[in-house]
């Protein structure tokens, strides 16, 4: 059972990275700026998770601190996903000119 929980936790973590990266990529601006924003956003999220929440974290949080971190971290992923594009790619035809 522990392995299933670990896989689901990892999948949720990856989903946050994808949502934040996609949110940053969808901002307006030149291509290079969008790439930089997406890389920076994912790197910042990875830095926070790796420093405070990963199994081998340098400064692991416990108790209330860990709960607050997870609420904020996963909440950021939910907000990023909610602020993304409203239509799923490939499901809606592109408007014709």
C-alpha positions in Angstrom: 0.0 0.0 0.0 2.9 2.4 0.8 4.2 2.0 -2.8 0.8 3.1 -4.2 0.7 6.1 -1.9 4.3 7.1 -2.9 3.4 6.8 -6.6 0.3 8.9 -6.2 2.3 11.5 -4.2 4.9 11.7 -6.9 2.2 12.0 -9.6 0.7 14.9 -7.7 4.1 16.6 -7.4 4.7 16.2 -11.1 1.2 17.6 -11.9 2.1 20.7 -9.9 5.3 21.2 -12.0 3.3 20.7 -15.2 0.6 23.1 -14.2 3.0 25.8 -13.1 5.2 25.4 -16.2 2.2 25.5 -18.5 0.8 28.6 -16.7 4.2 30.4 -17.1 4.5 29.3 -20.7 1.0 30.7 -21.6 1.9 34.3 -20.5 2.1 36.8 -23.2 5.5 37.9 -24.6 8.3 36.8 -26.8 9.1 33.1 -27.1 12.4 33.4 -25.3 10.8 35.2 -22.3 8.1 32.6 -22.1 10.6 29.8 -22.1 12.6 31.6 -19.4 9.5 32.1 -17.3 8.4 28.5 -17.5 11.9 27.2 -16.6 12.2 29.7 -13.8 8.8 28.9 -12.3 9.4 25.1 -12.4 12.9 25.6 -11.0 11.6 27.8 -8.1 8.9 25.2 -7.3 11.5 22.4 -7.4 13.9 24.4 -5.2 11.2 24.9 -2.5 10.1 21.2 -2.6 13.6 19.9 -2.7 14.7 22.1 0.2 11.8 21.6 2.6 9.6 18.6 1.5 11.5 16.0 -0.4 12.5 12.7 1.3 16.1 13.9 1.2 15.4 17.5 2.0 18.2 19.6 3.4 15.8 21.3 5.9 12.8 19.1 6.2 9.7 20.5 7.7 7.4 18.5 10.0 4.0 19.0 11.6 2.2 22.3 11.0 5.1 23.7 9.0 4.9 20.8 6.6 1.1 21.1 6.3 1.3 24.8 5.5 4.0 24.2 2.9 1.9 21.4 1.2 -1.2 23.6 1.3 0.6 26.5 -0.3 2.6 24.3 -2.8 -0.3 22.2 -4.0 -2.6 25.3 -3.9 -0.2 27.0 -6.3 -0.5 24.1 -8.6 -4.3 24.2 -8.5 -4.3 27.9 -9.1 -1.9 27.6 -12.0 -4.1 24.9 -13.5 -7.2 26.9 -13.0 -5.6 30.0 -14.6 -4.6 28.1 -17.7 -6.3 27.9 -21.1 -10.0 27.2 -20.9 -10.1 24.6 -23.7 -8.2 21.3 -24.0 -5.8 21.2 -26.9 -7.0 19.1 -29.8 -10.6 18.8 -28.5 -12.0 22.0 -30.0 -11.5 23.0 -33.6 -9.5 26.1 -34.3 -11.6 29.1 -35.5 -11.5 29.4 -39.3 -10.4 32.6 -40.9 
